[in-house]
Amino acid sequence: MPQNDVRLMEDELQLYPPILPNLEEWPIYKLSLERRNFIEEIIRQTITRLEEKNHGDFAEVLAKTIYQERIRMREKPWRVDPPNEATFWKKLRQRLEEADKTQNLNIVQHAQQEVLSKIIDRYAEEIVGSFVPETFLQARKILTALFKRLLSKRGKKTQSWGKKDQLYHRIKTYGDLEQIRHLAEKGTVVIVPTHFSNLDSVLIGYAIDLKVGLPSFSYGAGLNLYNFGPAAYFMNRLGAYRVDRRKKNAVYLETLKSMSTISIEKGTHSLFFPGGTRSRSGQSETRLKLGLLSTVIEAQRAICEKGIDNKIFVVPLILDYHFVLEARYLIEQHLREIGKENIWRLKITQKVSGSSSSSLSSITTRALK
C-alpha cells in the first residue's frame, strides 16, 4: 500500500482528546445556566432592533404579527403548540384595542411596549433550549448503539452496547482538524455544513465529540420534531434551539436573530445549515440563505465594539453519504419539482409553436404519469 494511503488511514482513525474534558466548562452549558438572563437580553436587543426599523412606532408590526398568528393557529395547528395560544393572542389584541380607545399617545405607546415585550418573551421561551450534561452523556451511549446498528454491514451481528472501535473507520473526518481544535480554543467556531438528512445535526455533533474532541455546538431544530416525545426530551436538553418555520412575522424573525447573535457573542459554538433545507437532488447547495448566518457578522461587530479579545471562525463542512434514510421521500419531492418545471416548459413550447390544446393535454398527462 502506498505510504500516502497508509498515512490517510491513520489520520482517519485518530481520536483527539477533548479540549475541555469537564462538560461544566463548555460555553453551551454556561449559557444554559443563565437561561433567564439570556432571554431577558434577547428581549432587550429585539426591542431595540424593532425600534430602529419602525422608528419607535410598533402599531403596524404588532397588528401584522397578531393577524398572522391568528391565521397560523387556524390553518396550521400543531400538537406541540401551547394549549393557551388562542387566549394569549386574544388578550394582547384586546389590550391594544383598549389603549387605542383612549386616544392618549402615552397610553398607546406604553401598551405597545408591553404587548411587544410579552410576544418576544413568549417567542424567546419557545426558541431557547438548555443543556444538561447528564443527558448529553446518556445520549452518547444511545447514539453509539444507534450508529453501530445503522453503519454495520448488512447481516453482520453487532453488539449495540460496548466499544466504539467499530465506528472509527465508518464515520470518517477529513480536513485540518488540528487547526479547527486550535480555533475552538482561541475563539468561537461556527460550522456551516451541507444538508442532506434529518440526521445531519446529530451525526455532526456525535463526530465532533467522538473524533475531534470539541465541545457541544448549538444548532436549530424544527419545532415540528418536538411532536415526537423522545426527540423532544433529548433536544430540549442538548443545546438545540427551536425554530418554527410557520412563523414569518418580523417580531419572531428578529427574536431568532437576536438569540443567535447573543449566543455566538457569548462564545457558544454554533451550527447553521446555509442551504436552509435538505437537498432533494443530492447536490450541494448553490444558493445560500443568509438569515441566521448574518448574525455571525453582527456578533463579531458587537465583540469588537465591546473590546473583547475573541474572534469568530466560520468553518465550511461537506457531508457525504452513500444514501440517507429518507432518500425515497426526498427523491419523490425532487421528481415532483422537476415534473412541474417540465410541464411549465411544455406549456411555453405549446404557446410559441401554436400546437393544439388537446395535444398539450395529452403531453401533460403523460408527463404527470
Buried (B, 14 or more C-beta within 10 A) or exposed (E): EEEEEEEEEEEBEEEBEBBBEEBEEBBBBBBBEEBEEBBEBBBBBBBEBBBEEBEEEBEEBBEBBBEBBBEBBEEEEEEBBEEEBBEBBEEBBEBBEEBBEEEEEEBBBEBBBBBBBBBBBBBBBBBBBBBBBEBBEBBEEEBBBBBBEEEBEEEEEEEEEEEBEBBBEEBBBEEEBEEBBEBBEEBBBBBBBBBBBBBBBBBBBBBBBBBBBBBBBBBBBBBBBBEEEEBBEBBBBBBBBBBBEBBEBBBBBBBBBBBBBBBBBBBBBBBBBBBBEBBBEBEEBEEEBEBBBEBBEBBBEBBEEEEEEBEBBBBEBEBEEEEBEBBEEBEEBBEEEEBEEBBEEBEEEBEEEEEEEEEBEEBBEEBEE
